[in-house]
Each structure stands twice: as structure tokens, then as C-alpha cells.
Amino acid sequence: MIELLIYDPQLVRESMSIQGEFAAKLTERLLRMVDVDAVVFSEPIGGNDKPLISPGMYEELVLKSYEPVLAVIRQYGVETIIFRTYANARILIPSILKWGFNCLWACEVNIEAMDYRDIRKEFGRDLRLIGGIDLDALRRGKEAIKREIEQKVPPLLADGGYVPLADGRIRADVTFENYAYYRRLLETVTHNSS
């Protein structure tokens, strides 16, 4: 795919356009039958250091292909358009905001590069957030969990537009005791913040 972006970008544009039109027709069919609160665009677009393509190329190839789908979503009044990434996609945030995304869900990322407190300061309250709790804290134990939740969750909740959640799937290397502690503490902190 990366080679095609260099040697035959027109083929990539055409393929992405066909996929976008197909997804728009499917989305419209679904939205005629079901009320939807949010949609998720899932982008495994890079690594912990950066995306695989530049913001300009991302807009030109990917976001442009989403245009028909985004139009249908807006037509049916879906309020929350989520950009879920499995990479350090920070440099793509201005682009996704420009194209109408209003929620970020960063999973299994370099937590320093995608720190939600910094992202909130930079992009404001209009960019809603899901996740942001470092999964590694759950591996390290109760003190790390407590520090992670108490430092991040209350200020983000106070600002609004935030759903606290671990930044990835809970795997077998997280003990049940740590997971249970995380869930209880998260419940306590969220109830105390409301």
C-alpha cells in the first residue's frame, strides 16, 4: 500500500473513493432503520512515534474518501464522530477536526505523546475524549493505578466531554486484583467528580 502511494497514487485514490461510496450507501441504509448516537472510524495508521503518512496525504487520500460517509452521518444527525487510533496520531488531530470528527479515542499508544491533559489544553473542550488511562499502570500495581487515575481523570471529567477508560484491552498480564482495584477506584473517582 505504501509503495502504491508513491508509484500509483491515482489507483489508491480511486480504490479509496469506491470504498467511501460503498460505506456511505451502507451507512445510509443502516441509519434509515436505527438511531445512532456515535460512529467510530478506526485507524491503525502508524506506530508509537508517528503516523505512516503525512497529515496532507491523510487528508487527500483517507479523509477525502470518508467525505460521502461523513455527509450521510451529518444528514442523519449523528452527534459524535469518533476517531479511534492505535498510533501516535497527534499530528493528525487538526486534520480530523477540520473534517468534522469531534471525539478522539487513542488506544495502546505512547501515553506521553498522546497525553489527554495536553491534548485537551491544545485542542480544547470541543474535542471529546475516550480512554487515556495508561494500561501499563494496571500492570504495575495499586499505587500506579491510583496515581494514574487521580492525576488524569478528575480534571478531564471536570472539563466535560470525557469518558475515562484504559487505553487498551485488558490482557492476561493484568492481575484480576489490579483490574478490580482499577474499576472500583474509577467508579469512586467518577462519582465524586459528578
Salt bridges, closest charged atoms under 4 A:
ASP49 OD2 - LYS50 NZ 3.19
GLU59 OE1 - LYS98 NZ 2.94
GLU60 OE2 - ARG13 NH2 2.35
GLU108 OE2 - ARG171 NH1 3.05
ASP115 OD2 - ARG117 NH2 2.74
GLU122 OE1 - ARG90 NH2 2.85
ASP136 OD1 - ARG139 NH1 2.55
GLU148 OE2 - LYS152 NZ 2.47
GLU150 OE2 - LYS146 NZ 3.63
ASP159 OD2 - ARG120 NH1 3.22
ASP173 OD2 - ARG139 NE 2.65
GLU177 OE2 - LYS142 NZ 3.25
